[in-house]
Every structure is written in structure tokens, then in C-alpha cells.
Amino acid sequence: MLWCENMANTVPTTIEELKARYSTTIKKLIYLKSKKYILPLSCAEDIEQEFYLKCITNNLLEKYDPTKAAFQTYLDRIITGVCLTLSQREQAAKKEDYDDDKLVKLSPLSAIYSEKQKLETGNEPPDIKAIIDLLNKIPKKEERLLLKLKFYCEAIPLTEDERAYLAERMGVDEKDVEQSLKNMQRATTAHEIGLKNKDICRLLPYQMGSVSTLFKRLVRKYILDQYIYLKNSTQ
């Protein structure tokens, strides 16, 4: 049974109206579909963003035909499509998960960028400062640290808040955090991959099996897409 926020006969014509009148309905549908398609609850925000983006890019509010389905049913179909797409992405990401024993001699910051480098911006070298700035804007500290630890090297500085967090988790003084991380690092130079997934899980509240998938999702959401947008907007 679908929800209606006392507006059964009201069909929004803008995204603002849609959010104002059906936000609770949309969130509840996303929760149900996430369970149905075995998507982690952490994906709810991504689903909601993809849903609104799809409505905008495909003019779905204008395309709604009340003679074919109730509006809530129409929302259900859109959200189902979004969840199916994300579910397929998650499955693909799991199949491509990095094997820590095979990740060697990759430039940490270049690796963040390399996935779309040739496809979307040509062969230009990445703007390392821009990538670090984007990385530091990730709102959740644990997610920000996941990327920094996965690609740990001296080129990616830790903030005071991040050092304090890691010092508490490792049981060391803040001044010893950098050295402790270097001792844990699998890489032999600053140009190789940083901490192993199992070491990251000792420091952050994540399960071994979820680290690579979450890492890829965060890179795509906060680094790749934003970087490509910045590059294109300045050309």
C-alpha cells in the first residue's frame, strides 16, 4: 500500500512541489525498494538524488498521464527503475572489487582520477590540488578517512580532527599518527597503494566485505563526478 500525504488529487508540476508534497512518500518507497533489491541503507541518499535527477533530466513530471496510473504508482515505478540501476551498479562493483594482493605500484591520487580520465577529459594529468580539495569536502569524517587511508601517502594530508580520531582509534599520541600509518602501510613508496582493507577496518567502523564497494561509491560520488564537472565548467 502506498502513502499519500493528504494530497491524493494533487499532481506537482515542479521538483520543489514534489519535494514539499511527497517527500515522506518518496523516502518510504525508497526504504521498501532498498530492502527488496538488497541495497544497503547507506544507498538511500544516492537513490533519492538519482530519483530527483531522473525526474529533472527526463521531464517525468510533465510526462505523467493520470489516465494510466495513480501518481503514487507512477512514483513507485520511477523509484523501482532507479533502484534496479543502482543494484546493477553494486553487483558490477562487487565483481570488480580490488584484490589487495594485486594492487601494487599505482599512484594514489592518479588512481582516483584514472577511471574516467581518457573517456571524459583526454590524457591531461589530473589536478592533484583540486582532487585533494574535493576529498576534504566529503562531509562524513569516516568516509573521508576511508579514501585517505585507501590511498595513504604524504601527498594527502590529514586534518587535526582526523589525526585526533585516528590517534584515539590506534591508542597513540597525535604526533605518532603519521608514523603509525606508515608502519601499517603496504606500500614501499609514496606512489603505491596505502592501507589494506583489513587495516582500514581496524580504524573505521566498516566490515571487510564492504570497504571496496563503499570506496568506489565514494570516489564516484565525491571525486570523479565533481572533478569532471569542474574540468568541463572551466574549459
Sequence and secondary structure as in RCSB ss.txt:
>XXXX:A:sequence
MLWCENMANTVPTTIEELKARYSTTIKKLIYLKSKKYILPLSCAEDIEQEFYLKCITNNLLEKYDPTKAAFQTYL
DRIITGVCLTLSQREQAAKKEDYDDDKLVKLSPLSAIYSEKQKLETGNEPPDIKAIIDLLNKIPKKEERLLLKLK
FYCEAIPLTEDERAYLAERMGVDEKDVEQSLKNMQRATTAHEIGLKNKDICRLLPYQMGSVSTLFKRLVRKYILD
QYIYLKNSTQ
>XXXX:A:secstr
     S TT   SSHHHHHHHHHHHHHHHHHHHHHHTT  GGGHHHHHHHHHHHHHHTTHHHH  TTTS HHHHH
HHHHHHHHHHHHHHHHHHHHT   TTT  S  HHHHHHHHHHHHHHTT    HHHHHHHHHT SSHHHHHHHHHH
T STTS   HHHHHHHHHHHTS GGGHHHHHHHH   SSTTS    HHHHHHHSS  HHHHHHHHHHHIIIIIIH
HHHHHHHHT 
